[in-house]
Amino acid sequence: MDVRAQIVMVFNLDKCIGCHTCSISCKNIWTDRKGAEYMWWNNVETKPGVGYPKHWENQERFKGGWVVDGKKLKLKALGKGPTLANMFFQPNMPKIEDYYEPFDFDYGNLAGAKEANDQPVAEAFSQVSGKKIEEIQGGPNWDDDLSGSQIYAAKDLNLQDKQVIDSYDSMFMQYLPRICNHCLNPACVASCPSRALYKRGEDGIVLVDQEVCKGWRFCTSACPYKKVYFNWNTGKAEKCIFCFPRVETGQCNACAHSCVGRIRYVGVLLYDADGVEAAALKKDDELVAAHRGLILDPRDAEVRRLAKENGISDQWLDAAVASPAYTLVKEFGVALPLHPEFRTMPMAYYIPSLSPVLSTWGDTHKLLEHGMIPALETLRVPIGYLASLLSGGNHKVIEEVLKKLIALRVHMRGENLGVPADPSVIGDAGLDKASVQKLYRLFTLAGYNERNVIPAQQREEQDPQRRKQEAGFGILKKTRGSDK
């Protein structure tokens, strides 16, 4: 067993209001510069929809992720031979049109235009070419809130029944915030000929070494989530860095810190690195169980011993014990990985959203006859849709999670109204009163330090006095106080 530590994020989709505050925070800090105008390391998509970049889930087109080849994994995009043959050309990479051409407006023309019969306007121009744009064709959230449903929502690959968006009785919508998943088996890292991408041993964050990157762009093609971008100005690859300068000092990510709905939880998970490859080889409908099987109990004495042998400090182990991510992902199993069938073992997790009951099933007030417990097939968001998105098509996994979430609401509703619910409701969902209270607090009342349990990095383990003695005096290359 090779025990490693990973800092992860969990998203509660039931609480996301689609305000894009997280996207703006990330944009203002990390990608507000030349060459990165079109990059949104954090973005919020409306589902059903095609997302950003458009159709990123279509791996028949973009060839991202891994596929099983006999008893081993191989990159879906290119093998060793094709990689060499396509070194200077990427056939599967998204074009700028798949993202959007970043634009700005010539506001100076409003004040500086010459006198004329018509009022001046602020015309749009491309931030890439500088040329005038006659008609804006897209943006980072062009299909927000189901706009253009017949064009975008109808083309969602997860939507099996396209007719549900044709009727208000069956239409549904939810938000999907996305960052880099900092996967355990990252295809971007495996695809880079220059080995510029790497996964940090201390916290599992996947980064790009800008000094090593040669701009081959294999990482962009290989990432099935399309969260690696190409900076056209610097000629380098860039991606979400999980705000590691903040995380290293115990602060939470900018996106999580600014989240209005408080939907994000950040914490430490311990996992068995030796089992990653075997887990990724499982069948699609077994991947969620295999993924959970990799996560280790931080309270287990043997796990802690092996973790310490690998250099994981007591501070990190204690943080793993208090981690909300462990509670949601492993302990109660209500948080699921996004598209596990891509086999990258993503380390960002999502709690599926509950939804209203379909009006086509009759009067909602009839639910009172059943103690306000809706049948899963009456929920507006189809089970099959969530299964395609979060469980590799495994309906049973989604049903188990939704039963727990419904039981939680039914029980707490009864507690708050003074009419206790039938104890079998939570028992049938695999919960008890203590676990219900724990989940309820995490979902509703948890403060900042409960939702974000982030241990600071310990970069220097040696005695500082001894290190001072070893460092010596050094040699000045120029006279102090002069430029010579």
Secondary structure, DSSP 8 states (H G I E B T S, - for coil): --EEEEEEEEEETTT-----HHHHHHHHHHS-STT-TT--SSEEEEESS-TTTTTTT-HHHH--SEEEETTEEEESS--HHHHHHTTT--TTS--HHHH---EEE-THHHHH----SS-----EEETTT--B-SS----TTTTGGGTTTTTTGGG-TT-S-GGGGG-TTT---EEEEE-----SS-HHHHH-TT--EEE-TTT--EEE-TTT-----HHHHH-TT--EEEETTTTEEEE--TTHHHHTTT---HHHHH-SS--EEEEEEEEEGGGHHHHHTS-GGGHHHHHHHHEE-TT-HHHHHHHHHTT--HHHHHHHHT-HHHIIIIIS---EES-GGG-S---EEEE-----B-GGG--GGGGGGGTT---GGGBSS-HHHHHHHHSTT-HHHHHHHHHHHHHHHHHHHHHHHT----HHHHHHTT--HHHHHHHHIIIII--HHHHB---------S-HHHHHHHH-----SS-TTS--
